[in-house]
Amino acid sequence: MRCLQSLKNILSYLVDKSLIPSKDGDEILLQFKEFLDKVVKCSFSDFKTLDHKEQRLDTFLYQYFSVDKEKYRKLWDIVKMILILSHGQATVERGFSLNKALKVNWFTSYSRNIVNYMSAIGGSGLDLFTNMQPPKSLFIQVRCLCDYGDFETSDGNTVVLTKNSTHFLQRTDCEKLIHQGVLEHITV
């Protein structure tokens, strides 16, 4: 029988890779022969007409192995191992392909949203990709380019911004005023 020889080859491989003890090989072969004679022969039409699109192979086989679990325990362990080895790689590859497609779709959508947001802000838009480096300091030194008046910072303090006055402020407080041309960042 070809299936018996195939199982012998698989068992030999599993023993060589130390995935099963060598003493189990003969017992598994005997369980397989008995399974073929007692179970498969009695339900041959079910095995012959199995439609893998309608029913999973592991579920189908389990219903026959579960009739006498203890009798075919070692054989069932090998069958599960074979199913995992033969189908696991395809499942993993399918998962990688799906993840890649999801990432591409997400990134495309994200990029489109960023461009739409940047173009919706003001006349020439806002470039979120300038200053990609994080600030070295939370506070920066700025010079006021015009008389602006009172300016309340995020911590509740009020600063009077007059032309040519310099201040040491939190970057987040003065970025908008720098963008509007009220302040300029003084680099030392």
MDAnalysis code that builds the backbone (N, CA, C; Angstrom):
import MDAnalysis as mda
import numpy as np

u = mda.Universe.empty(564, n_residues=188, atom_resindex=np.repeat(np.arange(188), 3), trajectory=True)
u.add_TopologyAttr("name", ["N", "CA", "C"] * 188)
u.add_TopologyAttr("resid", np.arange(1, 189))
u.add_TopologyAttr("resname", ["MET", "ARG", "CYS", "LEU", "GLN", "SER", "LEU", "LYS", "ASN", "ILE", "LEU", "SER", "TYR", "LEU", "VAL", "ASP", "LYS", "SER", "LEU", "ILE", "PRO", "SER", "LYS", "ASP", "GLY", "ASP", "GLU", "ILE", "LEU", "LEU", "GLN", "PHE", "LYS", "GLU", "PHE", "LEU", "ASP", "LYS", "VAL", "VAL", "LYS", "CYS", "SER", "PHE", "SER", "ASP", "PHE", "LYS", "THR", "LEU", "ASP", "HIS", "LYS", "GLU", "GLN", "ARG", "LEU", "ASP", "THR", "PHE", "LEU", "TYR", "GLN", "TYR", "PHE", "SER", "VAL", "ASP", "LYS", "GLU", "LYS", "TYR", "ARG", "LYS", "LEU", "TRP", "ASP", "ILE", "VAL", "LYS", "MET", "ILE", "LEU", "ILE", "LEU", "SER", "HIS", "GLY", "GLN", "ALA", "THR", "VAL", "GLU", "ARG", "GLY", "PHE", "SER", "LEU", "ASN", "LYS", "ALA", "LEU", "LYS", "VAL", "ASN", "TRP", "PHE", "THR", "SER", "TYR", "SER", "ARG", "ASN", "ILE", "VAL", "ASN", "TYR", "MET", "SER", "ALA", "ILE", "GLY", "GLY", "SER", "GLY", "LEU", "ASP", "LEU", "PHE", "THR", "ASN", "MET", "GLN", "PRO", "PRO", "LYS", "SER", "LEU", "PHE", "ILE", "GLN", "VAL", "ARG", "CYS", "LEU", "CYS", "ASP", "TYR", "GLY", "ASP", "PHE", "GLU", "THR", "SER", "ASP", "GLY", "ASN", "THR", "VAL", "VAL", "LEU", "THR", "LYS", "ASN", "SER", "THR", "HIS", "PHE", "LEU", "GLN", "ARG", "THR", "ASP", "CYS", "GLU", "LYS", "LEU", "ILE", "HIS", "GLN", "GLY", "VAL", "LEU", "GLU", "HIS", "ILE", "THR", "VAL"])
u.atoms.positions = np.array([
    [0.822, -1.193, 0.000],
    [0.000, 0.000, 0.000],
    [0.861, 1.249, 0.000],
    [0.505, 2.194, -0.862],
    [1.281, 3.414, -0.983],
    [1.178, 4.283, 0.272],
    [-0.016, 4.358, 0.888],
    [-0.181, 5.200, 2.080],
    [0.645, 4.661, 3.246],
    [0.778, 3.350, 3.330],
    [1.586, 2.753, 4.397],
    [3.058, 3.122, 4.219],
    [3.548, 3.052, 2.984],
    [4.933, 3.426, 2.708],
    [5.156, 4.917, 2.976],
    [4.171, 5.739, 2.635],
    [4.280, 7.186, 2.901],
    [4.392, 7.455, 4.398],
    [3.557, 6.757, 5.177],
    [3.619, 6.944, 6.629],
    [4.966, 6.470, 7.180],
    [5.495, 5.369, 6.652],
    [6.823, 4.899, 7.097],
    [7.875, 5.973, 6.836],
    [7.810, 6.595, 5.670],
    [8.777, 7.656, 5.335],
    [8.635, 8.850, 6.279],
    [7.408, 9.216, 6.571],
    [7.158, 10.338, 7.485],
    [7.669, 10.010, 8.883],
    [7.372, 8.810, 9.360],
    [7.825, 8.403, 10.695],
    [9.347, 8.373, 10.765],
    [9.972, 7.869, 9.702],
    [11.432, 7.836, 9.656],
    [11.999, 9.254, 9.766],
    [11.396, 10.187, 9.048],
    [11.828, 11.577, 9.097],
    [11.645, 12.155, 10.505],
    [10.495, 11.895, 11.108],
    [10.215, 12.423, 12.445],
    [11.160, 11.856, 13.494],
    [11.517, 10.584, 13.341],
    [12.486, 9.970, 14.256],
    [13.862, 10.591, 14.051],
    [14.268, 10.765, 12.783],
    [15.570, 11.379, 12.483],
    [15.687, 12.786, 13.061],
    [14.582, 13.521, 13.060],
    [14.586, 14.891, 13.581],
    [14.294, 14.940, 15.077],
    [14.212, 13.769, 15.693],
    [13.938, 13.641, 17.131],
    [12.605, 14.277, 17.531],
    [11.630, 14.213, 16.641],
    [10.312, 14.739, 16.953],
    [9.425, 13.683, 17.603],
    [9.770, 12.418, 17.393],
    [9.090, 11.317, 18.081],
    [10.145, 10.297, 18.490],
    [9.887, 9.551, 19.561],
    [10.838, 8.506, 19.962],
    [10.832, 7.375, 18.935],
    [11.984, 6.778, 18.691],
    [12.081, 5.708, 17.686],
    [11.224, 4.500, 18.054],
    [11.022, 4.256, 19.347],
    [10.225, 3.093, 19.773],
    [8.748, 3.222, 19.397],
    [8.273, 4.462, 19.158],
    [6.868, 4.672, 18.819],
    [6.548, 4.355, 17.363],
    [7.545, 4.330, 16.493],
    [7.313, 4.132, 15.064],
    [6.529, 2.871, 14.735],
    [6.948, 1.736, 15.277],
    [6.263, 0.467, 14.983],
    [4.835, 0.473, 15.532],
    [4.661, 1.016, 16.729],
    [3.323, 1.067, 17.326],
    [2.378, 1.944, 16.484],
    [2.894, 3.047, 15.988],
    [2.079, 3.941, 15.159],
    [1.711, 3.249, 13.847],
    [2.657, 2.519, 13.269],
    [2.347, 1.777, 12.032],
    [1.257, 0.736, 12.271],
    [1.321, 0.031, 13.398],
    [0.276, -0.957, 13.718],
    [-1.084, -0.267, 13.914],
    [-1.090, 0.871, 14.605],
    [-2.337, 1.611, 14.793],
    [-2.904, 2.050, 13.443],
    [-2.014, 2.466, 12.548],
    [-2.453, 2.908, 11.225],
    [-3.068, 1.761, 10.427],
    [-2.421, 0.608, 10.439],
    [-2.959, -0.561, 9.726],
    [-4.338, -0.924, 10.276],
    [-4.456, -0.922, 11.589],
    [-5.742, -1.253, 12.209],
    [-6.798, -0.199, 11.881],
    [-6.398, 1.055, 11.894],
    [-7.323, 2.138, 11.555],
    [-7.834, 1.974, 10.115],
    [-6.932, 1.632, 9.202],
    [-7.343, 1.411, 7.809],
    [-8.318, 0.239, 7.709],
    [-7.989, -0.858, 8.389],
    [-8.823, -2.062, 8.300],
    [-10.182, -1.891, 8.971],
    [-10.207, -1.287, 10.136],
    [-11.449, -1.234, 10.905],
    [-12.283, 0.015, 10.657],
    [-11.643, 1.133, 10.456],
    [-12.399, 2.381, 10.358],
    [-12.593, 2.803, 8.902],
    [-11.503, 2.880, 8.164],
    [-11.600, 3.375, 6.790],
    [-12.399, 2.420, 5.912],
    [-12.171, 1.121, 6.053],
    [-12.922, 0.164, 5.235],
    [-14.419, 0.249, 5.505],
    [-14.798, 0.434, 6.779],
    [-16.221, 0.512, 7.129],
    [-16.861, 1.808, 6.640],
    [-16.086, 2.861, 6.534],
    [-16.624, 4.167, 6.136],
    [-15.965, 4.667, 4.855],
    [-15.627, 3.738, 3.982],
    [-14.858, 4.079, 2.787],
    [-15.548, 5.145, 1.932],
    [-16.855, 5.063, 1.807],
    [-17.562, 6.037, 0.963],
    [-17.420, 7.460, 1.530],
    [-17.392, 7.601, 2.854],
    [-17.190, 8.926, 3.461],
    [-15.801, 9.475, 3.118],
    [-14.808, 8.597, 3.202],
    [-13.441, 9.017, 2.906],
    [-13.280, 9.354, 1.424],
    [-13.923, 8.565, 0.577],
    [-13.791, 8.761, -0.866],
    [-14.493, 10.039, -1.331],
    [-15.603, 10.389, -0.696],
    [-16.386, 11.552, -1.143],
    [-16.122, 12.817, -0.323],
    [-15.119, 12.810, 0.509],
    [-14.797, 14.003, 1.315],
    [-14.545, 15.197, 0.398],
    [-15.265, 16.275, 0.645],
    [-15.078, 17.515, -0.103],
    [-14.375, 18.512, 0.821],
    [-13.098, 18.750, 0.553],
    [-12.315, 19.608, 1.447],
    [-12.795, 21.054, 1.441],
    [-13.607, 21.430, 0.466],
    [-14.162, 22.789, 0.454],
    [-15.333, 22.910, 1.421],
    [-15.988, 21.799, 1.682],
    [-17.155, 21.786, 2.563],
    [-16.793, 21.461, 4.012],
    [-15.750, 20.635, 4.191],
    [-15.397, 20.205, 5.543],
    [-13.882, 20.189, 5.696],
    [-13.435, 20.659, 6.841],
    [-11.992, 20.658, 7.111],
    [-11.514, 19.236, 7.342],
    [-10.321, 18.947, 6.853],
    [-9.765, 17.596, 6.970],
    [-9.558, 17.204, 8.428],
    [-9.045, 18.106, 9.245],
    [-8.814, 17.766, 10.653],
    [-10.117, 17.436, 11.371],
    [-11.185, 18.177, 11.081],
    [-12.486, 17.909, 11.696],
    [-13.033, 16.564, 11.233],
    [-12.896, 16.317, 9.945],
    [-13.364, 15.050, 9.376],
    [-12.643, 13.861, 10.023],
    [-11.318, 13.934, 10.081],
    [-10.551, 12.817, 10.647],
    [-10.818, 12.661, 12.139],
    [-10.977, 13.763, 12.841],
    [-11.188, 13.686, 14.287],
    [-12.449, 12.896, 14.634],
    [-13.485, 13.039, 13.825],
    [-14.722, 12.306, 14.138],
    [-14.501, 10.796, 14.091],
    [-13.532, 10.343, 13.306],
    [-13.247, 8.907, 13.247],
    [-12.240, 8.487, 14.321],
    [-11.269, 9.337, 14.583],
    [-10.293, 9.008, 15.620],
    [-10.915, 9.085, 17.015],
    [-11.890, 9.934, 17.210],
    [-12.456, 10.134, 18.539],
    [-13.331, 8.967, 18.999],
    [-13.687, 8.079, 18.088],
    [-14.500, 6.912, 18.464],
    [-13.750, 6.063, 19.489],
    [-12.452, 5.884, 19.248],
    [-11.629, 5.124, 20.183],
    [-10.317, 5.891, 20.384],
    [-10.411, 6.974, 21.144],
    [-9.282, 7.896, 21.304],
    [-8.016, 7.210, 21.809],
    [-8.161, 6.417, 22.822],
    [-6.976, 5.814, 23.440],
    [-6.302, 4.807, 22.515],
    [-7.093, 4.099, 21.756],
    [-6.564, 3.069, 20.852],
    [-5.677, 3.670, 19.761],
    [-6.058, 4.869, 19.265],
    [-5.332, 5.503, 18.162],
    [-4.650, 6.810, 18.592],
    [-4.380, 6.954, 19.873],
    [-3.833, 8.207, 20.397],
    [-2.529, 8.621, 19.720],
    [-1.567, 7.713, 19.629],
    [-0.267, 8.063, 19.035],
    [-0.404, 8.341, 17.539],
    [-1.248, 7.592, 16.879],
    [-1.476, 7.834, 15.457],
    [-2.117, 9.209, 15.256],
    [-3.107, 9.535, 16.091],
    [-3.768, 10.841, 15.978],
    [-2.771, 11.978, 16.220],
    [-1.837, 11.802, 17.159],
    [-0.813, 12.818, 17.402],
    [0.040, 13.048, 16.149],
    [0.363, 11.981, 15.452],
    [1.157, 12.090, 14.218],
    [0.334, 12.761, 13.128],
    [-0.927, 12.382, 13.005],
    [-1.799, 12.993, 11.999],
    [-1.903, 14.499, 12.241],
    [-2.076, 14.905, 13.489],
    [-2.139, 16.338, 13.801],
    [-0.836, 17.026, 13.412],
    [0.287, 16.385, 13.710],
    [1.587, 16.958, 13.384],
    [1.727, 17.125, 11.865],
    [1.300, 16.127, 11.115],
    [1.380, 16.183, 9.652],
    [0.489, 17.307, 9.119],
    [-0.703, 17.416, 9.670],
    [-1.614, 18.467, 9.222],
    [-1.041, 19.856, 9.501],
    [-0.454, 20.023, 10.650],
    [0.131, 21.317, 11.006],
    [1.308, 21.626, 10.096],
    [2.178, 20.640, 9.881],
    [3.344, 20.860, 9.032],
    [2.949, 21.145, 7.586],
    [1.963, 20.419, 7.076],
    [1.605, 20.585, 5.668],
    [0.763, 21.822, 5.413],
    [-0.076, 22.209, 6.354],
    [-0.954, 23.347, 6.138],
    [-0.485, 24.603, 6.861],
    [0.343, 24.447, 7.842],
    [0.784, 25.597, 8.624],
    [1.519, 26.627, 7.800],
    [2.401, 26.200, 6.923],
    [3.184, 27.137, 6.129],
    [2.282, 27.946, 5.203],
    [1.321, 27.287, 4.577],
    [0.400, 28.003, 3.689],
    [-0.409, 29.025, 4.475],
    [-0.842, 28.643, 5.671],
    [-1.610, 29.562, 6.506],
    [-0.757, 30.755, 6.909],
    [0.489, 30.492, 7.275],
    [1.392, 31.576, 7.659],
    [1.625, 32.509, 6.471],
    [1.884, 31.948, 5.295],
    [2.116, 32.770, 4.113],
    [0.877, 33.574, 3.758],
    [-0.296, 32.961, 3.879],
    [-1.538, 33.668, 3.603],
    [-1.700, 34.818, 4.601],
    [-1.332, 34.578, 5.857],
    [-1.403, 35.627, 6.874],
    [-0.468, 36.780, 6.562],
    [0.773, 36.461, 6.098],
    [1.703, 37.517, 5.732],
    [1.163, 38.338, 4.571],
    [0.584, 37.686, 3.573],
    [0.027, 38.397, 2.428],
    [-1.108, 39.305, 2.872],
    [-1.961, 38.805, 3.743],
    [-3.079, 39.596, 4.239],
    [-2.569, 40.799, 5.023],
    [-1.580, 40.583, 5.897],
    [-1.020, 41.694, 6.679],
    [-0.409, 42.748, 5.770],
    [0.296, 42.309, 4.726],
    [0.920, 43.249, 3.806],
    [-0.152, 44.085, 3.114],
    [-1.216, 43.439, 2.654],
    [-2.300, 44.164, 1.980],
    [-2.944, 45.168, 2.944],
    [-3.160, 44.756, 4.191],
    [-3.754, 45.660, 5.176],
    [-2.853, 46.859, 5.437],
    [-1.540, 46.612, 5.548],
    [-0.601, 47.708, 5.795],
    [-0.580, 48.681, 4.622],
    [-0.584, 48.154, 3.401],
    [-0.572, 49.014, 2.220],
    [-1.846, 49.857, 2.180],
    [-2.998, 49.234, 2.419],
    [-4.266, 49.975, 2.421],
    [-4.270, 51.041, 3.510],
    [-3.807, 50.688, 4.713],
    [-3.770, 51.645, 5.810],
    [-2.856, 52.812, 5.474],
    [-1.664, 52.528, 4.956],
    [-0.707, 53.585, 4.666],
    [-1.229, 54.503, 3.560],
    [-1.872, 53.944, 2.552],
    [-2.445, 54.751, 1.472],
    [-3.510, 55.690, 2.027],
    [-4.377, 55.153, 2.852],
    [-5.430, 55.967, 3.463],
    [-4.829, 57.038, 4.376],
    [-3.843, 56.662, 5.170],
    [-3.186, 57.598, 6.083],
    [-2.531, 58.735, 5.296],
    [-1.815, 58.396, 4.239],
    [-1.137, 59.416, 3.431],
    [-2.146, 60.375, 2.814],
    [-3.243, 59.837, 2.299],
    [-4.295, 60.670, 1.708],
    [-4.866, 61.622, 2.766],
    [-5.112, 61.120, 3.972],
    [-5.652, 61.958, 5.044],
    [-4.682, 63.063, 5.452],
    [-3.410, 62.754, 5.518],
    [-2.394, 63.757, 5.874],
    [-2.366, 64.862, 4.825],
    [-2.342, 64.481, 3.544],
    [-2.309, 65.472, 2.465],
    [-3.565, 66.341, 2.511],
    [-4.722, 65.728, 2.693],
    [-5.974, 66.504, 2.773],
    [-5.950, 67.467, 3.957],
    [-5.465, 67.018, 5.099],
    [-5.408, 67.858, 6.291],
    [-4.454, 69.037, 6.071],
    [-3.273, 68.749, 5.542],
    [-2.283, 69.809, 5.346],
    [-2.785, 70.851, 4.346],
    [-3.478, 70.415, 3.300],
    [-3.960, 71.379, 2.303],
    [-5.174, 72.156, 2.806],
    [-5.902, 71.629, 3.790],
    [-7.081, 72.313, 4.322],
    [-6.716, 73.438, 5.278],
    [-5.489, 73.460, 5.788],
    [-5.058, 74.469, 6.751],
    [-4.452, 75.647, 5.993],
    [-5.136, 76.782, 6.040],
    [-4.579, 78.010, 5.478],
    [-4.429, 77.972, 3.969],
    [-3.916, 79.102, 3.442],
    [-3.779, 79.275, 1.994],
    [-2.778, 78.319, 1.371],
    [-1.548, 78.361, 1.836],
    [-0.528, 77.521, 1.214],
    [-0.438, 76.157, 1.886],
    [-1.231, 75.944, 2.900],
    [-1.224, 74.658, 3.579],
    [-0.227, 74.616, 4.709],
    [-0.203, 73.502, 5.366],
    [0.678, 73.280, 6.507],
    [1.534, 72.073, 6.188],
    [2.833, 72.199, 6.347],
    [3.718, 71.068, 6.062],
    [4.090, 70.397, 7.371],
    [3.455, 69.249, 7.628],
    [3.719, 68.503, 8.859],
    [5.059, 67.782, 8.828],
    [5.690, 67.787, 7.657],
    [6.926, 67.026, 7.534],
    [8.177, 67.892, 7.697],
    [8.000, 69.178, 7.974],
    [9.159, 69.985, 8.350],
    [9.409, 69.725, 9.831],
    [10.584, 69.968, 10.277],
    [10.956, 69.731, 11.675],
    [10.660, 68.289, 12.100],
    [11.135, 67.353, 11.337],
    [10.911, 65.941, 11.664],
    [11.764, 65.492, 12.846],
    [12.787, 66.262, 13.190],
    [13.620, 65.940, 14.342],
    [12.932, 66.467, 15.602],
    [12.935, 65.711, 16.686],
    [12.328, 66.218, 17.925],
    [13.141, 67.392, 18.453],
    [12.490, 68.332, 19.141],
    [13.220, 69.499, 19.652],
    [14.235, 69.087, 20.710],
    [15.345, 69.791, 20.718],
    [16.370, 69.506, 21.723],
    [15.944, 70.046, 23.076],
    [15.112, 71.069, 23.030],
    [14.689, 71.703, 24.270],
    [13.216, 72.053, 24.174],
    [12.528, 72.027, 25.300],
    [11.122, 72.401, 25.326],
    [10.956, 73.913, 25.274],
    [11.999, 74.657, 25.661],
    [11.967, 76.115, 25.657],
    [12.880, 76.638, 24.562],
    [12.431, 77.687, 23.896],
    [13.260, 78.320, 22.871],
    [13.266, 79.827, 23.099],
    [14.282, 80.465, 22.550],
    [14.367, 81.917, 22.648],
    [13.773, 82.513, 21.375],
    [12.872, 83.499, 21.573],
    [12.196, 84.117, 20.435],
    [12.298, 85.641, 20.531],
    [12.183, 86.299, 19.365],
    [12.150, 87.766, 19.303],
    [10.813, 88.149, 18.692],
    [10.196, 89.165, 19.272],
    [8.919, 89.651, 18.779],
    [9.180, 90.608, 17.609],
    [8.491, 90.398, 16.481],
    [8.710, 91.199, 15.283],
    [7.741, 92.372, 15.164],
    [6.710, 92.384, 16.020],
    [5.743, 93.487, 15.993],
    [5.109, 93.621, 17.379],
    [4.433, 94.714, 17.619],
    [3.717, 94.877, 18.890],
    [2.487, 93.977, 18.844],
    [2.441, 93.008, 19.738],
    [1.353, 92.026, 19.745],
    [0.449, 92.226, 20.954],
    [1.038, 92.626, 22.054],
    [0.260, 92.826, 23.271],
    [0.422, 91.658, 24.225],
    [-0.594, 91.459, 25.059],
    [-0.537, 90.392, 26.068],
    [-0.716, 89.022, 25.408],
    [0.089, 88.087, 25.864],
    [0.018, 86.715, 25.355],
    [0.016, 85.776, 26.555],
    [-1.018, 84.968, 26.665],
    [-1.117, 84.036, 27.796],
    [-0.514, 82.690, 27.388],
    [0.443, 82.202, 28.192],
    [1.103, 80.915, 27.910],
    [0.273, 79.770, 28.481],
    [0.634, 78.563, 28.126],
    [-0.131, 77.388, 28.554],
    [-0.104, 77.174, 30.066],
    [0.895, 77.732, 30.748],
    [0.944, 77.576, 32.206],
    [0.204, 78.700, 32.938],
    [-0.475, 79.599, 32.167],
    [-1.296, 80.638, 32.777],
    [-0.609, 81.980, 32.954],
    [0.682, 82.062, 32.697],
    [1.407, 83.342, 32.811],
    [1.100, 84.219, 31.605],
    [1.177, 85.534, 31.812],
    [0.967, 86.486, 30.724],
    [2.295, 87.146, 30.387],
    [2.592, 87.209, 29.095],
    [3.824, 87.829, 28.608],
    [3.413, 88.965, 27.680],
    [4.047, 90.138, 27.832],
    [3.769, 91.270, 26.947],
    [4.745, 91.191, 25.785],
    [4.192, 91.041, 24.598],
    [5.018, 90.929, 23.395],
    [5.064, 92.275, 22.693],
    [6.215, 92.946, 22.796],
    [6.426, 94.229, 22.107],
    [7.528, 94.049, 21.081],
    [7.530, 94.921, 20.084],
    [8.491, 94.799, 18.986],
    [9.925, 94.774, 19.530],
    [10.711, 93.837, 19.031],
    [12.129, 93.616, 19.349],
    [12.384, 93.077, 20.755],
    [11.328, 92.749, 21.515],
    [11.560, 92.127, 22.833],
    [11.901, 90.649, 22.622],
    [12.725, 90.089, 23.510],
    [13.083, 88.667, 23.425],
    [12.527, 87.947, 24.636],
    [12.173, 86.696, 24.411],
    [11.548, 85.898, 25.468],
    [12.043, 84.459, 25.368],
    [12.003, 83.788, 26.502],
    [12.342, 82.377, 26.577],
    [11.041, 81.643, 26.898],
    [10.421, 81.031, 25.875],
    [9.090, 80.437, 26.017],
    [9.091, 78.963, 25.617],
    [8.039, 78.281, 26.060],
    [7.890, 76.886, 25.625],
    [7.637, 76.877, 24.121],
    [8.255, 75.926, 23.467],
    [8.132, 75.805, 22.013],
    [6.664, 75.698, 21.592],
    [5.901, 74.907, 22.325],
    [4.497, 74.693, 21.951],
    [3.676, 75.963, 22.072],
    [4.049, 76.866, 23.002],
    [3.311, 78.118, 23.176],
    [3.528, 79.069, 22.007],
    [4.708, 79.078, 21.441],
    [5.014, 80.113, 20.458],
    [5.075, 79.627, 19.010],
    [4.891, 78.331, 18.740],
    [4.975, 77.836, 17.358],
    [3.960, 78.506, 16.442],
    [2.732, 78.686, 16.920],
    [1.688, 79.300, 16.092],
    [2.051, 80.753, 15.767],
    [2.584, 81.469, 16.775],
    [2.971, 82.866, 16.546],
    [4.176, 82.965, 15.610],
    [5.059, 81.997, 15.663],
    [6.188, 81.972, 14.724],
    [5.650, 81.769, 13.313],
    [4.704, 80.844, 13.148],
    [4.100, 80.556, 11.841],
    [3.354, 81.788, 11.300],
    [2.742, 82.572, 12.204],
    [2.004, 83.780, 11.802],
    [2.921, 84.971, 11.529],
    [4.200, 84.851, 11.900],
    [5.142, 85.943, 11.666],
    [5.211, 86.955, 12.793],
    [4.608, 86.654, 13.945],
    [4.656, 87.558, 15.093],
    [5.990, 87.408, 15.817],
    [6.466, 86.156, 15.916],
    [7.739, 85.860, 16.596],
    [8.694, 85.206, 15.609],
    [9.983, 85.325, 15.927],
    [10.982, 84.551, 15.189],
    [11.857, 83.820, 16.178],
    [12.226, 82.613, 15.816],
    [13.089, 81.777, 16.669],
    [14.516, 82.291, 16.557],
    [15.116, 82.582, 17.690],
    [16.511, 83.042, 17.704],
    [17.383, 81.821, 17.946],
    [18.215, 81.526, 16.987],
    [19.148, 80.411, 17.156],
    [20.496, 80.982, 17.577],
    [21.039, 80.385, 18.610],
    [22.306, 80.887, 19.158],
    [23.462, 80.104, 18.600],
])
